[in-house]
Amino acid sequence: MRDHKAALLEEIKAFIAEQGMSETRFGLEAVNDSRFLRRLPNRDVTLRTVTKIQEYMRRQRARAAAE
């Protein structure tokens, strides 16, 4: 699980750098938790949450590409 969590964290950090957004904004918009990224290393993440995050990133990238 740690490898998956580390990969997810890296994916999210790359996304927020690419989008120019803060960790707080990402957490609020993706999972309604402003401290999500700070808490991620010490908590379990469900498949539902991972799916929600990936879907959020996909939608944001599509929106940015359409602009």
Legacy VTK file of the C-alpha trace (Angstrom):
# vtk DataFile Version 3.0
C-alpha trace
ASCII
DATASET POLYDATA
POINTS 67 float
0.000 0.000 0.000
2.863 2.382 0.740
4.117 2.170 -2.847
0.653 2.961 -4.173
0.259 5.831 -1.742
3.680 7.232 -2.650
2.825 6.995 -6.353
-0.497 8.742 -5.764
1.210 11.503 -3.807
3.768 12.002 -6.590
0.997 12.071 -9.191
-0.929 14.681 -7.200
2.143 16.846 -6.610
2.968 16.782 -10.325
-0.640 17.720 -11.100
-0.738 20.686 -8.710
2.580 21.952 -10.090
1.257 21.574 -13.644
-1.990 23.363 -12.782
-0.366 26.010 -10.568
-2.642 25.349 -7.632
-2.043 25.047 -3.918
-2.243 21.799 -1.955
-5.118 23.287 0.034
-7.133 24.127 -3.084
-6.492 20.674 -4.527
-7.722 18.991 -1.353
-10.827 21.131 -1.159
-11.790 20.703 -4.790
-10.876 17.033 -5.171
-12.017 15.502 -1.875
-13.453 18.363 0.191
-10.542 18.225 2.670
-8.140 21.162 2.740
-5.540 19.149 4.681
-5.770 16.023 2.556
-2.208 16.145 1.192
-0.706 16.809 4.623
-2.602 13.847 6.052
-2.097 11.454 3.135
1.257 9.959 4.225
-0.233 8.849 7.565
-3.652 7.617 6.561
-5.215 4.904 4.479
-6.858 5.848 1.205
-9.783 3.926 -0.207
-10.146 2.975 -3.841
-13.181 5.257 -3.945
-11.029 8.227 -2.889
-8.303 7.367 -5.402
-10.910 7.167 -8.146
-12.398 10.491 -7.070
-8.945 12.142 -7.178
-8.066 10.708 -10.575
-11.423 11.752 -12.004
-10.952 15.268 -10.627
-7.505 15.530 -12.246
-8.863 14.235 -15.556
-11.698 16.797 -15.548
-9.339 19.649 -14.684
-6.901 18.712 -17.437
-9.746 18.458 -19.955
-11.065 21.852 -18.851
-7.595 23.422 -19.174
-7.117 21.876 -22.634
-10.450 23.281 -23.791
-9.480 26.848 -22.837
LINES 1 68
67 0 1 2 3 4 5 6 7 8 9 10 11 12 13 14 15 16 17 18 19 20 21 22 23 24 25 26 27 28 29 30 31 32 33 34 35 36 37 38 39 40 41 42 43 44 45 46 47 48 49 50 51 52 53 54 55 56 57 58 59 60 61 62 63 64 65 66
